[in-house]
Amino acid sequence: MTQFPSWPPDIAAERLRLRPVTLEDAAPMARLADDLDIARMTTSIPYPFHVADAESFIARMAAADRAREALFGVELPTEGLIGVVGLHPNDQDRVEVGYWLGRPYWGRGYMTEAVERVLLWAREEWGRAILASGHFADNPASAAVLIKAGFLYTGERRARFSLAREAEAETRMMIWLA
Ligand SMILES: CC(C)(COP(=O)(O)OP(=O)(O)OC[C@H]1O[C@@H](n2cnc3c(N)ncnc32)[C@H](O)[C@@H]1OP(=O)(O)O)[C@@H](O)C(=O)NCCC(=O)NCCS
């Protein structure tokens, strides 16, 4: 059995736990993220999203460069894994924040809480002074999360390909300064 490193650290937020993702999370991850309304708001989640897709994503993240990439599982103690927050290098050599939450858990402030806690970790423990993010122009919920967490619009709009849409979508780029 492959040993996955304990990265990133296990950290507590107010109601949530942010913790490393392991292969055991592949099934719940696939169950929750196999949802077109999640996949279509991201660039990289395919639809449908199978357990094998989750496994290969988790394995890729376990081998990622810890200086540039991290994946937190978002856990609600009574429920287990309910979503993820990822920090991934983009094509402009910036680290970019991305996330999704399973549909039953939307609208309760969970992702704002998770992103705010990950940003605190990124500043205090990971030594990051700048992080990027972006949301598709038709995703007001994600815009609200990023604004509440302290991201600002750069003014740049990019066309980014969404696997699940099989099309490009206008993306509003944002930046967070520690
Ligand atoms: C985006 C997502 C993570 C939000 O998670 P969440 O836990 O529901 O977010 P929160 O409850 O912390 O905040 C959501 C905010 O969006 C607002 N919102 C939700 N739907 C909205 C809409 N249609 N129009 C405007 N605002 C909306 C909520 O009112 C809330 O803001 P408020 O607290 O100021 O009222 C979740 O909807 C999701 O996983 N969506 C699909 C994947 C995705 O979009 N990922 C991000 C890609 S950039």
PDBQT file of the ligand as one rigid body, heavy atoms in Angstrom, charges set to zero:
ROOT
HETATM    1  C1  LIG A 201     -18.610  28.167  -4.245  1.00  0.00    +0.000 C 
HETATM    2  C2  LIG A 201     -18.883  27.230  -3.054  1.00  0.00    +0.000 C 
HETATM    3  C3  LIG A 201     -17.593  26.584  -2.610  1.00  0.00    +0.000 C 
HETATM    4  C4  LIG A 201     -19.454  28.087  -1.926  1.00  0.00    +0.000 C 
HETATM    5  O1  LIG A 201     -19.471  27.311  -0.736  1.00  0.00    +0.000 OA
HETATM    6  P1  LIG A 201     -20.389  27.762   0.504  1.00  0.00    +0.000 P 
HETATM    7  O2  LIG A 201     -19.907  27.102   1.731  1.00  0.00    +0.000 OA
HETATM    8  O3  LIG A 201     -21.806  27.609   0.122  1.00  0.00    +0.000 OA
HETATM    9  O4  LIG A 201     -20.001  29.302   0.577  1.00  0.00    +0.000 OA
HETATM   10  P2  LIG A 201     -20.351  30.270   1.791  1.00  0.00    +0.000 P 
HETATM   11  O5  LIG A 201     -21.624  29.829   2.433  1.00  0.00    +0.000 OA
HETATM   12  O6  LIG A 201     -19.128  30.428   2.633  1.00  0.00    +0.000 OA
HETATM   13  O7  LIG A 201     -20.564  31.647   1.007  1.00  0.00    +0.000 OA
HETATM   14  C5  LIG A 201     -21.356  31.649  -0.152  1.00  0.00    +0.000 C 
HETATM   15  C6  LIG A 201     -21.752  33.086  -0.422  1.00  0.00    +0.000 C 
HETATM   16  O8  LIG A 201     -22.254  33.149  -1.752  1.00  0.00    +0.000 OA
HETATM   17  C7  LIG A 201     -23.486  33.772  -1.728  1.00  0.00    +0.000 C 
HETATM   18  N1  LIG A 201     -24.242  33.236  -2.841  1.00  0.00    +0.000 N 
HETATM   19  C8  LIG A 201     -24.623  31.956  -3.043  1.00  0.00    +0.000 A 
HETATM   20  N2  LIG A 201     -25.295  31.863  -4.184  1.00  0.00    +0.000 NA
HETATM   21  C9  LIG A 201     -25.330  33.102  -4.719  1.00  0.00    +0.000 A 
HETATM   22  C10 LIG A 201     -25.896  33.655  -5.886  1.00  0.00    +0.000 A 
HETATM   23  N3  LIG A 201     -26.533  32.910  -6.777  1.00  0.00    +0.000 N 
HETATM   24  N4  LIG A 201     -25.727  34.979  -6.103  1.00  0.00    +0.000 NA
HETATM   25  C11 LIG A 201     -25.060  35.759  -5.241  1.00  0.00    +0.000 A 
HETATM   26  N5  LIG A 201     -24.503  35.270  -4.103  1.00  0.00    +0.000 NA
HETATM   27  C12 LIG A 201     -24.644  33.976  -3.863  1.00  0.00    +0.000 A 
HETATM   28  C13 LIG A 201     -24.073  33.419  -0.385  1.00  0.00    +0.000 C 
HETATM   29  O9  LIG A 201     -25.098  34.310  -0.048  1.00  0.00    +0.000 OA
HETATM   30  C14 LIG A 201     -22.843  33.572   0.499  1.00  0.00    +0.000 C 
HETATM   31  O10 LIG A 201     -22.543  34.925   0.760  1.00  0.00    +0.000 OA
HETATM   32  P3  LIG A 201     -23.006  35.633   2.134  1.00  0.00    +0.000 P 
HETATM   33  O11 LIG A 201     -22.431  34.821   3.258  1.00  0.00    +0.000 OA
HETATM   34  O12 LIG A 201     -22.408  36.984   2.022  1.00  0.00    +0.000 OA
HETATM   35  O13 LIG A 201     -24.488  35.589   2.131  1.00  0.00    +0.000 OA
HETATM   36  C15 LIG A 201     -19.913  26.118  -3.423  1.00  0.00    +0.000 C 
HETATM   37  O14 LIG A 201     -21.078  26.741  -3.877  1.00  0.00    +0.000 OA
HETATM   38  C16 LIG A 201     -19.375  25.190  -4.498  1.00  0.00    +0.000 C 
HETATM   39  O15 LIG A 201     -18.680  24.234  -4.219  1.00  0.00    +0.000 OA
HETATM   40  N6  LIG A 201     -19.740  25.484  -5.772  1.00  0.00    +0.000 N 
HETATM   41  C17 LIG A 201     -19.311  24.663  -6.909  1.00  0.00    +0.000 C 
HETATM   42  C18 LIG A 201     -17.795  24.647  -7.113  1.00  0.00    +0.000 C 
HETATM   43  C19 LIG A 201     -17.198  26.026  -7.198  1.00  0.00    +0.000 C 
HETATM   44  O16 LIG A 201     -17.838  26.995  -7.582  1.00  0.00    +0.000 OA
HETATM   45  N7  LIG A 201     -15.906  26.140  -6.854  1.00  0.00    +0.000 N 
HETATM   46  C20 LIG A 201     -15.187  27.387  -6.924  1.00  0.00    +0.000 C 
HETATM   47  C21 LIG A 201     -14.583  27.535  -8.272  1.00  0.00    +0.000 C 
HETATM   48  S1  LIG A 201     -13.836  29.169  -8.446  1.00  0.00    +0.000 SA
ENDROOT
TORSDOF 0
